[in-house]
């Protein structure tokens, strides 16, 4: 356990940040799952921009890497375009 006041504060901050990052990451995974399981092309096309925006926000907050977000956006766009 930390003894310095600043180290104790850092522990509190990092725990708070971990919980928030976990929430954002889990929300994004749920949104991705919902979009992947969507069968209707019209509904998927409406959901795609919001999911892409969500991924961009995660990149901006350094929760996921920008290349991972780019790969996910590409795969999702291909998936939506392939729906009949």
N, C-alpha and C positions, 0 to 999 in steps of 0.2 A: 504494500500500500504506500502511496505517495506521502511524503512528509511536508513538502513545501506548499504554500498557499497557492501558488501559480499552477503547480502540478495537479492539485485537487480541482482547481477551476477547469483546467484542460480536460480532466476526466469527465466532469459534468458536461462540458460543452460537446465533447466527442460522443457521449452517450445520447445526448439530445439530437445531435446531427445524424447519428446512426439510425435512430428511430424514424426521423423524418425521411431520410433517404430510402429506408426500407419501405415506407408507405408509398412513396412515389414509384419505386421500382415495382412493387406488387401491383399497383394500379395500372401501370403500363403493361405488365404481363397479362393482366386480366383483359385489358382492351385489345391486345394482340390476339388472345385466344378467342374472344368474341368475334373479331373480324375474320379470323381463319375459319371459324365454324359457320360463318354466314353463307347461306346457299343462294340467296336472292341477289342478283347483280346490282339492282337499283339501290337496295339497302346498303350493300357493301360499298358502293360508290359514294354514298352519302357519309358513311363512317370513316372512309379512308383519310380525308383531310384532317379530321380531328385526331386520328391516331398518329399521323405524320407530325402534326403540331406537338402532340404530347412527347414524341420521341425527340424532337428538336429542343424542347424545354429540358428534357433530361440531359441532353448533351450540354446545354448551356449551364446547367447546374453541376456538371462533372459527375453525374451519376453513372452514365454509360459513355463509352468511347464514341467519337464521331464516326469512325469507320463502321462500328457495329450498327449504329443507327442508320447509316447509309445502306448497309446490307439488308437490314430489316425492311426499310422503306422500299427497296428494290424488289425484294421477295413478295411483299404484300401487294405492291402494284401489279406485279406479274400475276399473282393469284386472283386479284379482282378482275383483271383484264381477261383471264382465262375462263371466268364464270360464264355460263351460257344463259 
